[in-house]
């Protein structure tokens, strides 16, 4: 199916540290063949690997991209997929090549990918301006997506990492109610979602580094000074990377984010990758040549009196794994997998439709040292295996395309029908779709490991 790409559409404007103001769509403002400016950022490892252009950034960054079948028209009423990019709320943009929505649009969708404000410019104290941007983009979709063939009454939000936790936070956003009808959270960094108390603590740290006494004073600082203060704040000791992220009780969000997300009846699919943290540990010199003692030290730090029990469970579940892989497994459970599972349990407890999956396909690249790392599922979800950087990170195995076809088909079917193809999560069998060279429904995978976190 032929697909049309509409790039760099302005959906809002916003003054620094202010809520966005939606801009109505003006078809005469085109041609829409160039992506809009990205939010100011200091690119991270993944962004550099994917070739992000540091010279293409501006505080005037509230643009989105629309991918639609070439023959779509207002009467088509195609289901909409609304992508929120990851990057720890610090990096990224909706126009990165991995997020090209053409292959999903060819399945009968209108796909929208957005920019939103990042770092201190998006999340400072109670100011959840980046979240307000995401909600503003959803309002724009409600008003204008029919012009591209989309159905504003059938919108599914999806995102990965910070984008996945943004999906969770939007489930807890009263102003977003009715703007989306399904949610798919990939590897959500739920630990980044913070309380207002935590947000205000990091606000004071930021203001100190910026040399100002208030957010109002920070409005007048040069952008370079804002980014310098942000970088200095990020260098401070922290455990959850929650220095700049959505704050419960801040603008637009319920005080208890996870309780509100659990109570939201919108259908949710949520999943994680088996080896999320290998992406971060494999290139960290502190873990170079990690041996048994480092594994034991990590167990003691993370599990305390249950360290011996945890060692037995992990070594049984990951038989023959290196000590680095075992450390990654424990970290992955702590940061990604178990928080996602607990949210699924909380939603099941109140009867809200929830499905869980587990991406376990291991990349052969770099001698297989990265396994099924964080973000490796994105090109599969978008069916974008030809995008820049994929061969370097994912290799060239013949089984890859079949996985991408099936994974993208699952997301497409969820968006069209409001339900996943496998059984809903429950506390008896805990059905979980395993995404690998073979797709299969597992029941309570690695139950012994799960019990360590109960």
Secondary structure, DSSP 8 states (H G I E B T S, - for coil): --EEEEEEEE-EE--TTS--EE----GGG---BS---B------HHHHHTT--TTSB-S---EEEEEEETT--GGG-EEEEEEE--STTTS--TT-GGG--HHHHTTTEEEEEE----HHHH-BTTB-HHHHHHHHHHHHHHHHGGGGTEEEEEEEEEEETHHHHHHHHHTT-GGGTTT-SEEEEES--GGG-EEHHHHHHHHHHHHHHHT-SSHHHHTTS-HHHHHHHHHHHHTS--SS--SSS-EETSTTS-SSHHHHHHH--SEEEEEEETTTTHHHHTT-GGGTT--HHHHHHHHHHHHGGGHHHHHHHHHHHTTT--HHHHHHHHHHIIIIIHHHHHHHHHHHHTT--EEEEEE-----GGGGTT-S-TTTTHHHHTT-TTSTTHHHHH---TTHHHHHHHHHHHHHHHHHHSS-SS----TTT-EEEEESSS-EEEESTTHHHHHHT-
